[in-house]
Structure formats: C-alpha cells, structure tokens
Amino acid sequence: MASQDGGRTAALGRQLSLAHDELRRLINDLKNDLKSGAAHRRTGDGRTLAAHCLAFCGALETHHRGEDDGLFAQLVRERPDLAGTVAKLVEDHELISSILTRVTELARQAAAADDGHGDADGDRGPDEAIRRELDGLAAIMESHFRYEERVIGAALDRMVPDGDWPEPVFRPVRT
C-alpha cells in the first residue's frame, strides 16, 4: 500500500516492484529460450542464447549492486532499525551473485561450444546445466523479491520520511 502523500519514497517502493517484475520477465524469457533449443540458436531478439544469458546476469548483478550501494545504504541511514533486514538482503545478493557467476561460466562454455571450441559430441551439457541453475535461481529470486517488496516496500511506502536523499538510490533494469 502506497503512502497517502505520494512522496518520493513511496514511488521508490513502486519502482522496486517494477524492477523485480522486469527481472522476473527476463529470467522467464531466458528459460523459455533455453527450452527452444541449443545455445547456438538465436533468441527472439536476435542474440545468441549465451549473449542473452550474460545480459540477464549482468542486469541482475547491476540491480543488486545498485540496491546495496544506493537504496539500502540510504534506507539504513534513515532507519537504523532496518539494518538487520538489509544485512539479510545483502547476504541474499551474495548468494545470488555466486549463482550468477556459475551461470555466466556455463553461458561462456556454451558459447565456446557453439564456436567450435567445445565438445564435438553434441553434448547438451551447458544448456542443461544452465537450465538447472536458472530454475534454482528463479526460485531464490522469487523468494528474495517477495520478502524485499514486503519489508522494504512497506518501509518505503509508510515508514521512511520522504527527506531529501542526496543521491539517486535506484536505477532501472537494463539488458
């Protein structure tokens, strides 16, 4: 529920939800592209599957880095009582980052295989491994996003004073 005054922090809560919706869409698109074929195929937007995967990983990393350095840092300055919650979310970001590192590695392996530098036996190993990692990542992301939207969104909507935050604290998701 957004605050009645429609202040800047309430808008940030809505932006947070919209960014998460976009990241959900991007991972679902990526998973659908994986279902449609091997890494050498082109996705609907003309990118290779590996390039699509790398772009998604970069977008999610950038989103979390922006939260950690911008939104969360400012939020803790305004509401020190949320420091424990923010620490848990940052811990989640670190876990997600380790999964993204693995997905990035697998995407690069898939691209190398596609370029003729990988296994020549037709092994779909990288695609299948990426699919498994993305399934796990999607589940973790969903749980993380729901918690973050509920707790941080509520703080932004109702509890944080709409002060003059000195710097931008949130950036849109781009791939």
C-alpha positions as CSV (number, residue, x, y, z in Angstrom):
1,M,0.0,0.0,0.0
2,A,1.5,3.3,-1.0
3,S,1.6,6.2,1.4
4,Q,-1.2,8.8,1.2
5,D,1.1,11.7,0.5
6,G,2.5,10.0,-2.7
7,G,6.0,11.0,-1.7
8,R,9.3,10.1,-3.3
9,T,9.9,7.1,-1.1
10,A,6.5,5.6,-2.0
11,A,7.5,6.0,-5.6
12,L,10.7,4.1,-4.9
13,G,8.7,1.2,-3.4
14,R,6.7,1.0,-6.6
15,Q,9.9,1.3,-8.7
16,L,11.4,-1.6,-6.8
17,S,8.4,-3.8,-7.6
18,L,8.5,-2.8,-11.3
19,A,12.2,-3.6,-11.4
20,H,11.6,-7.0,-9.9
21,D,8.7,-7.6,-12.4
22,E,11.1,-6.9,-15.2
23,L,13.8,-9.2,-13.8
24,R,11.1,-11.9,-13.5
25,R,10.1,-11.4,-17.1
26,L,13.8,-11.5,-18.2
27,I,14.5,-14.8,-16.5
28,N,11.3,-16.3,-17.8
29,D,12.2,-15.2,-21.3
30,L,15.7,-16.7,-20.9
31,K,14.3,-20.0,-19.6
32,N,11.8,-20.1,-22.5
33,D,14.7,-19.5,-25.0
34,L,16.6,-22.4,-23.4
35,K,13.6,-24.7,-23.9
36,S,13.5,-23.8,-27.6
37,G,16.9,-25.2,-28.4
38,A,20.7,-25.3,-28.0
39,A,23.0,-22.3,-27.3
40,H,23.8,-21.7,-30.9
41,R,20.3,-20.7,-31.7
42,R,19.2,-17.1,-31.8
43,T,16.7,-15.8,-29.4
44,G,13.6,-13.8,-30.4
45,D,15.7,-10.6,-30.3
46,G,18.5,-12.0,-32.5
47,R,21.0,-12.6,-29.7
48,T,22.6,-15.9,-29.1
49,L,21.4,-17.7,-26.1
50,A,24.7,-17.2,-24.4
51,A,24.6,-13.5,-25.0
52,H,21.1,-13.4,-23.7
53,C,22.2,-15.2,-20.6
54,L,25.2,-13.0,-20.0
55,A,23.0,-9.9,-20.4
56,F,20.5,-11.2,-17.8
57,C,23.2,-12.0,-15.3
58,G,24.7,-8.5,-15.8
59,A,21.3,-6.8,-15.3
60,L,20.6,-8.7,-12.1
61,E,24.1,-8.0,-10.7
62,T,23.7,-4.3,-11.5
63,H,20.3,-4.2,-9.9
64,H,21.6,-5.7,-6.7
65,R,24.7,-3.6,-6.6
66,G,22.5,-0.5,-7.0
67,E,20.3,-1.6,-4.1
68,D,23.3,-2.4,-1.9
69,D,25.1,0.9,-2.6
70,G,22.1,3.2,-3.1
71,L,18.7,2.3,-1.8
72,F,19.8,0.1,1.1
73,A,22.6,2.3,2.3
74,Q,20.3,5.3,2.4
75,L,17.5,3.3,3.9
76,V,19.7,2.2,6.8
77,R,20.8,5.9,7.3
78,E,17.2,6.9,7.7
79,R,16.0,3.8,9.5
80,P,18.9,2.1,11.5
81,D,16.3,-0.4,12.9
82,L,16.2,-1.9,9.4
83,A,20.0,-2.8,9.4
84,G,19.4,-6.4,10.2
85,T,16.8,-6.8,7.4
86,V,19.1,-5.0,5.0
87,A,22.0,-7.3,6.1
88,K,19.9,-10.4,5.3
89,L,19.0,-9.0,1.8
90,V,22.7,-8.2,1.1
91,E,23.5,-11.8,2.1
92,D,20.9,-13.0,-0.3
93,H,22.5,-10.8,-3.0
94,E,25.9,-12.5,-2.3
95,L,24.3,-16.0,-2.7
96,I,22.6,-14.9,-5.9
97,S,25.8,-13.5,-7.2
98,S,27.6,-16.8,-6.7
99,I,24.8,-18.5,-8.8
100,L,25.2,-15.8,-11.5
101,T,28.9,-16.5,-11.6
102,R,28.2,-20.1,-12.3
103,V,25.5,-19.3,-14.9
104,T,28.0,-16.8,-16.6
105,E,30.6,-19.6,-16.7
106,L,28.2,-22.0,-18.2
107,A,27.0,-19.5,-20.8
108,R,30.6,-18.9,-21.8
109,Q,31.1,-22.6,-22.1
110,A,28.0,-22.9,-24.3
111,A,29.3,-20.0,-26.5
112,A,32.7,-21.7,-26.8
113,A,31.0,-25.0,-27.8
114,D,28.9,-23.1,-30.3
115,D,32.0,-21.5,-31.8
116,G,33.5,-25.0,-32.3
117,H,35.8,-24.8,-29.3
118,G,33.8,-27.0,-27.1
119,D,32.9,-30.7,-27.2
120,A,32.1,-32.0,-30.6
121,D,30.0,-34.9,-29.4
122,G,26.7,-32.9,-29.5
123,D,26.6,-32.8,-25.7
124,R,23.9,-30.5,-24.4
125,G,25.7,-30.3,-21.1
126,P,26.0,-26.5,-20.9
127,D,22.3,-25.9,-21.9
128,E,21.1,-28.4,-19.4
129,A,23.3,-27.1,-16.7
130,I,22.2,-23.5,-17.4
131,R,18.6,-24.6,-17.3
132,R,19.1,-26.3,-13.9
133,E,20.9,-23.2,-12.5
134,L,18.2,-20.9,-13.8
135,D,15.5,-23.0,-12.2
136,G,17.1,-22.7,-8.8
137,L,18.0,-19.0,-9.3
138,A,14.4,-18.2,-10.3
139,A,13.1,-19.9,-7.1
140,I,15.6,-18.0,-4.9
141,M,14.9,-14.7,-6.8
142,E,11.2,-15.1,-6.2
143,S,11.5,-15.7,-2.5
144,H,14.0,-12.8,-2.2
145,F,11.9,-10.4,-4.3
146,R,8.7,-11.1,-2.3
147,Y,10.4,-10.6,1.0
148,E,12.2,-7.4,-0.2
149,E,8.9,-6.0,-1.7
150,R,7.0,-6.8,1.5
151,V,9.6,-5.4,4.0
152,I,11.5,-2.7,2.1
153,G,8.4,-1.7,0.1
154,A,6.4,-1.3,3.3
155,A,9.2,0.8,4.9
156,L,9.4,3.0,1.8
157,D,5.6,3.3,1.5
158,R,4.8,4.0,5.1
159,M,7.7,4.4,7.4
160,V,10.6,6.3,5.9
161,P,10.4,10.0,5.9
162,D,10.4,11.5,2.4
163,G,13.5,13.5,3.0
164,D,15.9,15.0,0.6
165,W,18.0,11.9,-0.2
166,P,21.3,13.3,-1.5
167,E,21.8,11.0,-4.5
168,P,19.9,8.7,-6.7
169,V,19.2,5.4,-4.9
170,F,17.7,3.3,-7.6
171,R,18.4,2.6,-11.2
172,P,16.1,0.9,-13.8
173,V,16.9,-2.6,-15.0
174,R,18.5,-2.7,-18.5
175,T,19.8,-5.6,-20.6
